[in-house]
Amino acid sequence: MNAPEPRELTPRPDPPPGLSRLRRRLADRHDFRDALLAGIAGTPGPGGTGPLGGRLDVAGDPTLVTAAELWSRVADSVATYTELTAGERYLGTAQDWTDLRRTADLLGHRPMQRAAARGWIRCTTDSGASPLVPAGTRVQAPGTATSAAQAFEVVTDTQLRADWADLTVTAVPAPQPPPGRALRLLTDPGFGAGDRVALVAEEPSGYVPMPSTWWGWLGWISIIDNQYDGNLTLRAVVTVTKKSDDLGAFLVTTDRVLTGLLRPASGTTYAAYRVRARLSLARRLSKLSYVNTSGVAATAAVSYPGEAAAVGSSHLLVTDASAASPGMNILVSNSYGAFVTTVTSVSGVDWSVAPGTKHHVGRIGLTDSLPSGQQADDIEILLVDQRVVAQHHELPPLAPGGTRLRVHPRPAEVPSRIAVQTTAGWELADCSRDAGDTTDDAKGMLLVLGAGLAGTAAKAPATANLVPVRHGETHRGSLTVTGGGTVVPGPVTADVDPAGRVTDSLAVRVGGVAYDEVDSLYGQDPAASVFTTRLAADGRLVLRFGAEAVRGEVTATWRVGGGLVGELDATRIDTLLGSVRGIRKIAGVGRTTGAADQEDPLRMRRAATARIRALDRAVSVDDLADLTLGVPGTSHSVAWRGAGPAGCPCGRVGLHVASLRFSDTGVRAPLGAELASLAGYLDARRDTSVGLCVCAGVPSPLTATLTVAADPRRDPVTVRTAVRAALLDPTGPLAPRPRDLGVPLDASDVLAVAQAVTGVVGVVALSVSPGMRAASAAEAAIGRTPAERYELLSLTAVTVH
């Protein structure tokens, strides 16, 4: 060993920001060993003799070297411990979860425990049954080859209804010409098989065009009923061969094709009248034939002085009026047109049919005067029922994005949400009664959805018997309190309600008295009926009571579960654990959402710093982004004024907040229910008179392709594999979680990671796929992939050559 050279142990530069571990040492172990040996060699000998190094081989003495090495290791251990303990006191460098939680507590941030996923199940009930599903009823998503079974519980007592089961949904009925022999009517016409029906074309004198919407059509019927008074034509008298129910509509099939009879024409509507009877007009001898004195055949008109004609302006004489009665409708038609009025009176009269010959005929009085064109002997007389609008309706299929639909049969109570089976599977949507709905549609109800459906369907099965469920299982038991504290086994889950409020599932009773949870026991009476909790790294809760608060047996109810493992395709939930009277089977709808894992160190650091910046209120735009990070499950957030993402409900203008959420594979865009919950959370902490659009961020996974030059002394395959692993490291700088929304991805970011891999000499070529926005010439020149302010760029696929 060379002779040691004395060196001053000067402090190293201050640690730069952003370090994950704090370094406070002056030098390393080897520096300390060399300095110690140099100090021994320079120490004067006894009696003022020269330095010990002049008489002893300090650097070559194995005893001295071993002693110096041992002391350097002791010093290195002390320095390491000092660094570790000092680092645990800082938010950015603490490594132990519990130490980090203690530091976050000082900033007013309570680390979030697991949050339970929420979803919906649809229940198939017995016919006519309206069962009550109790809160706590357990259902399960069975395990698969890649995932364990997951238990869920019903959130609240839910009353199901018999008339919400086995529904059928179509789009809003649309007026169309009849395509064949059948006429689909939305109200019961009163027709039956074997009935004859007169079809009349009519054009009201004050013509009102027929609307194309269902709700407009209902008002149009009443207008038409009161306006038509002329320009009527009897198109045909058809016979009903069949009448059937078609999703609450009335499908009337006739013996003739109706397409031509009821063809669409501008300004023309059609009416249908059930024929009660066909009446024959009374007829008499009107001309007399004879041979005159010249032997030539001649005719002479026959007159009946003092007797009424068979057809008058306000009466008709018929051979048999027994089928008629006052108040009945009567239809009179000929080539001139048709006329509909009512019978005012029915009587008999002796009427001359020939000179000197009288028959008893019926006299029918009319409410309205016959038009001159119908005051002729060629008329056809029909006794008919009330007028029915002969408008055929098609039941169109549901279109993607449609928000209005018709449900059959009509439920007595309007449901608040409905599940519909479309080409995209069972879809769930909030719903309410449409403004155009009317009880005239006795068999169907119009609903408006809170959001459009993704799939399509012609006649879709549907149900409103839906039950809310949440992930986890309820546990109950006694707790043993020692020294004023106890531990609740976990992981204990929390719940996030639709308004964004976080509630603990833990409920504690002492001696049968419910105790309230508080943030701290500071300032509380020692005997107060309160407790406080602290979250442990493994998800358990540590309970603390006041010194005199425990005055009986401590019992608790809590739920175990939660976390991102509960977010799954809800169709997997198909098992009812136990039984509920009246329910045959259950199945999930859509996806379960809203879950969150317990905060890890990265999430805790971000949330704690955001908490101290915002102080639980929104004053600035940045406060909105910080508050958003306080919602369980939120991974990224950003707030700004200006254009929003495509499809933004506000029209892409104004004040925006965009967020992303954690998923079991990285990050994802929040769903509608999660955005609504976030909006409620923010509204409780801001001035709601200022408009705010809460929207979903956009995760953009990028692909990188690069060619590396490997050290010839190393296996190139191993080097390429190591480069790929470094670039795709889920905790590395290119992964989704450490990055921020709106931050571009530069080629230098990729090079910094790739070139740090052992065995990489250089990167020969590099290309990165684009994000939402194309790079400008200046950005392309420096290898930058730009990002929209609500976009998260991250590497998710890498090809290394």
Protein Blocks (a to p, Z undefined) as FASTA:
>chain_A
ZZdddddddddddddehiabdcfbfbdfklmmmmmmmmmmmpccehhiacfklmpcfklm
mklmmmmmmmmmmmmmmmmmmmmmmmmmpfklombfklmmmmmmmnopacdddddddddd
dddddehiacdddehiacdddddfkbccdddddfbdcdddfklgoiacdddddddddfbl
bccdfbdehiaehiacdddddddfbdcdddfbfklmmmmmmmmmmmggghiacfbdcddf
bdcdeehiacdddfbdfklmmgccehiacdddddfbdcddddddfbdcdddfkopacddd
dddehiacfbdfkbccdfblklgcehiacddddfkbccddddfbdcdddddfbghiacdd
dddddfbdcdfklmcfkbccdddddddddbdcddddddehiabdcdddddfbdcfbdcdd
dfkopcdddddddfkbcfklmmbccdddfbdcfbdcfbdcddfbdcdddedddddddddd
eehiacddddddddddfkopacdfbdcdeehiacdddfbfghiafkbccddddddfkopa
cddddfklpgcdcdddddeeejjklgccfklpmcdehjdehiabdcdehjaehiacdddf
klmmmmmmmmmmnnopafbfmlmmmmmmmpghiabdcddeddddehianlopajdddddd
ddfklpadddfklmmmmmmmmmmmccfkbccdddddddddddddddddddfkbcfklmmm
mmmmmmmomkbmkbmklpcehiacdfklmmmmmmmpghiabdfbdcddddfbdcdfklmm
nopacddfkbccddfbdcdZZ
